[in-house]
Amino acid sequence: MGLFDFFKKGDKVGADSAVDSKELLTDTKQTGEDRDVVTKLSFHPQWNVPLEQQYIFNFLANELQPLKPNQLSLSAINIEENPRNGAWNVKVFFRSSLPEPIELGEIELLILDKDDKRLASQTFHFQDLGVIPAESARPWVFEFDKSSIEAGVEEVPKEDGWKIAFNLISLRGHQLDLDETWKQQLPQDQQEALEKIVKDLPKLGKTEVNFTGLQAKLQNDKSLHVSIFIRNGNDKAINLEQLPLEIIDARGKQVAKGSFKLEPVLTVQPNTTKPWTFIFPAQLVDVKGIDLSRWTARVPQE
């Protein structure tokens, strides 16, 4: 089946997801105008579109709502399941209201239901779409592999019960999530130093939560004050209510172990790293021979 075979006379344009082009592009010319932009139908230069198919595309393009200037948009049309491999073929218009042609790189797309619950996610090479002319709409089919569909999702969503959207959280890059108490206590130069440390840390997996040591100090009262980075690679926030934690020193010995009840709940935003300090009282610390020249914080597996 070719791309054109996916688009049929009975298709209708559904939900539209538009974002400011600055979310996806840098160094792009933007217009300061405030007007409605009616996007023009655009075909890939390598396409030879049959006349009947041109009629279908024109009909669908005429249903598209105008954009505001400087936007990029995904306009949903339809999803068809491939009976051979269970993949979802997602028909859309990719649109640009920018005043100049653009070409994009890799972008993760999401399929969301009417309540914005994720149904599928996958990264696509937008270079395949070619150069998108100024103020234009290009029809495309994104094939979401069966493995990209969320567990428990057993059927294609109803016609008007879904949308396709850019995953802006993954696009913005991993960031420092500094609690307000830390912002108030740390000078700006120290905040910037933390941002640089976070930027230089190894990249997280998309569903990975990681605990990385920042600073450990043994106090005069034999208590141990440990600051760690709580790193959230997910594109959903995580909430920590109770956190078991152990500290392993340079000898590979466990020198502290405890469980911390977090009140209020500690929230780490999507695709961010939050520094937090935990205090192990003296009775939970083994100071004999302790060597904190190197150390590791980890959640013990009971």
Order of alpha helices (4+ residues) and beta strands (2+ residues): beta-beta-alpha-beta-beta-beta-beta-beta-beta-alpha-beta-alpha-alpha-beta-beta-beta-beta-beta-beta
